[in-house]
Amino acid sequence: MFKIIFSRRMLVSFIMGFACGLPLLLTSTVLQAWMKDSGVDLTVIGLMALVGLPYTLKFLWAPFFDRFTLSLGRRRGWLMVAQVSLVFAIAGLGFTDPALNPAVMVFSALLVTFFSASQDIVVDAYRREDLADEELGLGSSFYINGYRVGMLLASGGGLILADYLSFTMVYLIMAACMLPGIITTLLTPEPMVSGGTPKTLREAIVEPLAEYFSRENALLILAFVLLYKLGDTMASAITTPFYLDIGFSKTEIGAVVKLFGFWATLAGSLTGGLMMLRIGINRSLWIFGFLQAISTAGFAILARIGHSLPALSGVIAFENLTAGMGTAAYAAFMASLTNRKFTATQYALLSSLMGVPRVLASAPTGFLAKYMGWERFFIFCVVIALPGMMLLLKFAPWAPKNKKSIKIA
């Protein structure tokens, strides 16, 4: 067991997770704070969620990475291209001005999300091909933990640094933090692939999609993937302006929301994984989904209380704990849907749908919060989470007739 835990494959999973998590919040949380400081209207800040569209559409170019091979290898070659491009894109975003040149800022942010989404595609495929079947669960855990560390560094660390340095310097530091991922890509071996690779783009595109959509309830399951975390995602999409509006400083946000919340999320992921061993994926999706909705209501309570560090800590602890649990069940469910023969394209399709709420549904959050008020907005987010839960009645009932839960692939 210790030999597996401390193996090269687990270390690579962790570092690749870190490299994937780092860019995500640089175009949302940190950029929101920068725009707020620059006097950009709240509605415009909400609409900036649209720069995350590449995370939603990445399945469109995922087959391209399956079909073509570069000099470093099919996975390592494309990883190197995505990661080096990310370094320059993140640095370039830091030299923009949200108030004076919003168009340049939007374009730079789009470049960051495009190359970040491309890195996600290749890392997901590399992880599935590099790990043995019995190592997939542990490797995914290392990846998720690395992802959280990357998000923590970018958002928590970035916000704290922004109280003492310019945002330009913050983005340059974050660009340099991509170097561990690049070094890992250079040193790690190209995974061996059995069963051959697609010979044409048509083969890379059509076969994985045809295999998935031939399954029973295929469209219904896609709807569930789209809706399950909708309310939670909409609520969290604009929390940074919310915290600032009710009087918290960027340092308080960075320390409590990001650093404290980080450990609560890891605890939630671990708790969720252990609970799934006992109660199965079906019941976990139900329990964790309802807990996520309840935790979103905590933001409405905080809106009424106002500036209170104990209240903020309690709300964040519960929200991140339940979000970690929900993500653990969500990831297990996603793994159960993926055919290993078509991992890259199928996983890109499913994870793209996961990103739809973060982009499209999050876009009007600034408008909704502005005209509904923070308290009513968060109550609305609680209500909108319920349709996704109801879809579980069809393919993941609490007590299935065959007494079996969904199995992880």
ChimeraX attribute file (.defattr): number of C-alpha atoms within 10 A of each C-alpha:
attribute: neighborCount
match mode: 1-to-1
recipient: residues
	/A:1	6
	/A:2	6
	/A:3	7
	/A:4	12
	/A:5	14
	/A:6	10
	/A:7	11
	/A:8	11
	/A:9	19
	/A:10	23
	/A:11	17
	/A:12	23
	/A:13	28
	/A:14	24
	/A:15	25
	/A:16	30
	/A:17	28
	/A:18	27
	/A:19	30
	/A:20	28
	/A:21	25
	/A:22	24
	/A:23	28
	/A:24	22
	/A:25	20
	/A:26	24
	/A:27	23
	/A:28	24
	/A:29	24
	/A:30	23
	/A:31	25
	/A:32	26
	/A:33	22
	/A:34	21
	/A:35	21
	/A:36	19
	/A:37	11
	/A:38	13
	/A:39	11
	/A:40	16
	/A:41	11
	/A:42	19
	/A:43	17
	/A:44	15
	/A:45	23
	/A:46	23
	/A:47	18
	/A:48	22
	/A:49	25
	/A:50	20
	/A:51	22
	/A:52	27
	/A:53	19
	/A:54	24
	/A:55	26
	/A:56	23
	/A:57	19
	/A:58	23
	/A:59	24
	/A:60	14
	/A:61	15
	/A:62	24
	/A:63	25
	/A:64	16
	/A:65	22
	/A:66	26
	/A:67	17
	/A:68	17
	/A:69	14
	/A:70	14
	/A:71	8
	/A:72	15
	/A:73	15
	/A:74	19
	/A:75	26
	/A:76	25
	/A:77	19
	/A:78	23
	/A:79	28
	/A:80	21
	/A:81	15
	/A:82	21
	/A:83	23
	/A:84	16
	/A:85	17
	/A:86	24
	/A:87	22
	/A:88	17
	/A:89	24
	/A:90	27
	/A:91	21
	/A:92	20
	/A:93	27
	/A:94	24
	/A:95	16
	/A:96	20
	/A:97	17
	/A:98	21
	/A:99	15
	/A:100	10
	/A:101	10
	/A:102	14
	/A:103	13
	/A:104	16
	/A:105	21
	/A:106	18
	/A:107	14
	/A:108	23
	/A:109	24
	/A:110	20
	/A:111	22
	/A:112	29
	/A:113	24
	/A:114	23
	/A:115	24
	/A:116	26
	/A:117	27
	/A:118	26
	/A:119	23
	/A:120	25
	/A:121	31
	/A:122	22
	/A:123	23
	/A:124	22
	/A:125	22
	/A:126	24
	/A:127	22
	/A:128	18
	/A:129	21
	/A:130	21
	/A:131	18
	/A:132	12
	/A:133	11
	/A:134	8
	/A:135	16
	/A:136	18
	/A:137	17
	/A:138	15
	/A:139	24
	/A:140	22
	/A:141	21
	/A:142	23
	/A:143	27
	/A:144	24
	/A:145	22
	/A:146	24
	/A:147	23
	/A:148	22
	/A:149	24
	/A:150	28
	/A:151	26
	/A:152	24
	/A:153	23
	/A:154	28
	/A:155	28
	/A:156	29
	/A:157	20
	/A:158	28
	/A:159	27
	/A:160	21
	/A:161	19
	/A:162	21
	/A:163	12
	/A:164	10
	/A:165	12
	/A:166	12
	/A:167	23
	/A:168	18
	/A:169	16
	/A:170	22
	/A:171	25
	/A:172	18
	/A:173	17
	/A:174	22
	/A:175	24
	/A:176	13
	/A:177	19
	/A:178	23
	/A:179	15
	/A:180	14
	/A:181	21
	/A:182	21
	/A:183	12
	/A:184	18
	/A:185	22
	/A:186	15
	/A:187	10
	/A:188	13
	/A:189	14
	/A:190	17
	/A:191	17
	/A:192	9
	/A:193	11
	/A:194	8
	/A:195	6
	/A:196	8
	/A:197	15
	/A:198	17
	/A:199	11
	/A:200	13
	/A:201	14
	/A:202	11
	/A:203	14
	/A:204	21
	/A:205	22
	/A:206	12
	/A:207	14
	/A:208	21
	/A:209	14
	/A:210	10
	/A:211	12
	/A:212	16
	/A:213	12
	/A:214	9
	/A:215	10
	/A:216	10
	/A:217	12
	/A:218	12
	/A:219	12
	/A:220	14
	/A:221	18
	/A:222	15
	/A:223	15
	/A:224	20
	/A:225	23
	/A:226	19
	/A:227	23
	/A:228	26
	/A:229	26
	/A:230	26
	/A:231	27
	/A:232	26
	/A:233	23
	/A:234	27
	/A:235	24
	/A:236	19
	/A:237	23
	/A:238	22
	/A:239	18
	/A:240	21
	/A:241	20
	/A:242	17
	/A:243	21
	/A:244	16
	/A:245	15
	/A:246	16
	/A:247	13
	/A:248	19
	/A:249	15
	/A:250	21
	/A:251	19
	/A:252	19
	/A:253	22
	/A:254	24
	/A:255	18
	/A:256	20
	/A:257	24
	/A:258	25
	/A:259	18
	/A:260	18
	/A:261	24
	/A:262	24
	/A:263	18
	/A:264	21
	/A:265	25
	/A:266	20
	/A:267	18
	/A:268	25
	/A:269	25
	/A:270	16
	/A:271	16
	/A:272	24
	/A:273	23
	/A:274	14
	/A:275	17
	/A:276	19
	/A:277	10
	/A:278	10
	/A:279	11
	/A:280	18
	/A:281	27
	/A:282	23
	/A:283	22
	/A:284	24
	/A:285	27
	/A:286	19
	/A:287	17
	/A:288	23
	/A:289	26
	/A:290	18
	/A:291	18
	/A:292	26
	/A:293	25
	/A:294	18
	/A:295	22
	/A:296	30
	/A:297	23
	/A:298	21
	/A:299	26
	/A:300	22
	/A:301	17
	/A:302	20
	/A:303	19
	/A:304	11
	/A:305	12
	/A:306	15
	/A:307	16
	/A:308	12
	/A:309	13
	/A:310	10
	/A:311	16
	/A:312	23
	/A:313	16
	/A:314	14
	/A:315	22
	/A:316	24
	/A:317	23
	/A:318	21
	/A:319	27
	/A:320	25
	/A:321	27
	/A:322	29
	/A:323	27
	/A:324	26
	/A:325	30
	/A:326	27
	/A:327	22
	/A:328	27
	/A:329	26
	/A:330	21
	/A:331	15
	/A:332	21
	/A:333	19
	/A:334	18
	/A:335	20
	/A:336	14
	/A:337	20
	/A:338	19
	/A:339	16
	/A:340	15
	/A:341	16
	/A:342	21
	/A:343	21
	/A:344	27
	/A:345	30
	/A:346	24
	/A:347	23
	/A:348	27
	/A:349	21
	/A:350	20
	/A:351	22
	/A:352	23
	/A:353	22
	/A:354	24
	/A:355	23
	/A:356	23
	/A:357	23
	/A:358	25
	/A:359	24
	/A:360	18
	/A:361	18
	/A:362	25
	/A:363	24
	/A:364	20
	/A:365	24
	/A:366	25
	/A:367	17
	/A:368	18
	/A:369	21
	/A:370	13
	/A:371	11
	/A:372	13
	/A:373	13
	/A:374	24
	/A:375	17
	/A:376	16
	/A:377	22
	/A:378	26
	/A:379	20
	/A:380	20
	/A:381	22
	/A:382	24
	/A:383	13
	/A:384	19
	/A:385	24
	/A:386	18
	/A:387	15
	/A:388	19
	/A:389	20
	/A:390	14
	/A:391	18
	/A:392	19
	/A:393	14
	/A:394	11
	/A:395	16
	/A:396	20
	/A:397	17
	/A:398	18
	/A:399	12
	/A:400	15
	/A:401	7
	/A:402	6
	/A:403	8
	/A:404	12
	/A:405	19
	/A:406	16
	/A:407	13
	/A:408	14
	/A:409	15
